Amino acid sequence: MNQIIKKNIVESGVFVSNLNELQQMKAMSQKSKQLKILGKKH
């Protein structure tokens, strides 16, 4: 029983870190899009 709980905690921890990476990647892509738009204006 405890092993299953530990496994779930580890998997959810990996899932959360992956979500954080995805959010960071989205933020980076949005920033690069904004920079491209700003670059076109100049």
HELIX and SHEET records of a PDB file:
HELIX    1   1 ASN A    2  LYS A   41  1                                  40    
END                                                                             
